[in-house]
Amino acid sequence: MVTVTKQRPVRERPAAVVLTEAAQRRIAALMADAPAGSIGVRLSTPRRGCSGLAYSVDYVSEAIAMDERIETPGGTLFIDGASVLYLIGSTMDWVEDDFQAGFVFANPNAKGTCGCGESFTV
């Protein structure tokens, strides 16, 4: 008797964070001016601010196995493994206007933000 086992088709896992074209261009610009030895930028959510968590983007010189990786045309975005659950489903954008420039996050997991917009709570 021969047993046939069907394998489930492997489904590509969606990225934890979706990057807009503007965010991808900004990552490329950051990597063009990155310090020697940088292999990408890391997005994390350290405990900080009025609401508890903040978004932080820093250069990375060493990959960490638990980090999520998103390859962009201009470089790699690493997402801190401990922060992924706070960020799943988020969109990361780069916005510039007359007064400021920075990454902006549309995070469906955020239940609230502080008055200044620098931190969030889940």
N, C-alpha and C positions, 0 to 999 in steps of 0.2 A: 504494500500500500504506500502510495506517495502522497505526502502532505504538501499542499501548495499554500504558501503564505503570501498574502497581498501586502505590499508595502504602501503605506499612505504616501501620497505625493508630498514632497517637501515644499512647504509654503514659505515664501520669503517673509521674514519678519519685518514689519514696518519700523522705520527709524523712531527712536524715542522722542526726538524733537525734529520738527520740520523747519528748514532754513529757507528764508526768502532769498531771492536773487541778490538783494541788497546786502543781506547778512553774509552770503557767500563771497560777494565782492570785498566786503570789509575783512573777512578772514584772510582772503588772498592778499590784501594790502598789509595786514598785520604780519603775515608770514614773509612778505617781501622785505619788511624792516625788522624782522625778528632777530633777537640776539643769537650769536653763534651757538650751535648745538640744539636749537629748538626744533621739535618735530611736529608741533601743532599747538593748538590752544585748548585749554580745558575749561569747561563750564561746570561750576559747582554751586551749591547752595549752602554756604556757611551760616551758622547761627549768628545773626547780627541784626541790628536795627530795632525799631519799635515793635514790629509784628513778629519777629522771631527768625525769619530766614531772608537772605538776600541773594541776588544773583551775582556771581563773580566769574570773570573771564581772565585767565592768566596763561602765560606761555608754559609749554610743557617741554621738558628736556628728556623725559623718560616715560615710556608707556607703563601703565599699571594694568595688570591682567583683568581686574574687575571693571575697568572703565568701558563704557560703550563708545564705539568709534563711528563717526560719520565722515565719510570721505567727500570732500568738496573739490571742485576744480582747482582751487587755490591752496588747499591744505586740509589737514585733518582736524576735525573738532572732536575732542575727547569729552565725554560726559562722566563726571565723577560717579562711580558705582553706587555710592551711598545717596546720591542726589537723584538718580534716575526715577525712582518712584514719585518724587515730587514734581517731575517734569514731563512725564509721559503725556503725549498728546499736545504739547506746547508748540507754539510757533515762535521762532526767534527771528527778529527783524532788525535792521539797522536804519535808524531814522536821524536825519539831520535837518535842522531848521535854523532860523536866524539866531537863536539863543543857545542851543545845545545840540549835542550829537551823542548818540549812544545806542546800545542794543536795547530793544524793547521786546518784552515777552507777553504773549497772549497765552496764559496758563489756565487751563480749565480746572486744575486742581486747587488753585488759590481760592481760599474762602474769604479772604480779606487782605487789604493792604493798609499800610500806614498813610497818614496824611501827606507826607512828602513823596510817597511812591517808591521809596528806596527798599522797602522790605515787604514781605508777604507772609501769610499764615495758611496752613493747609488743614 
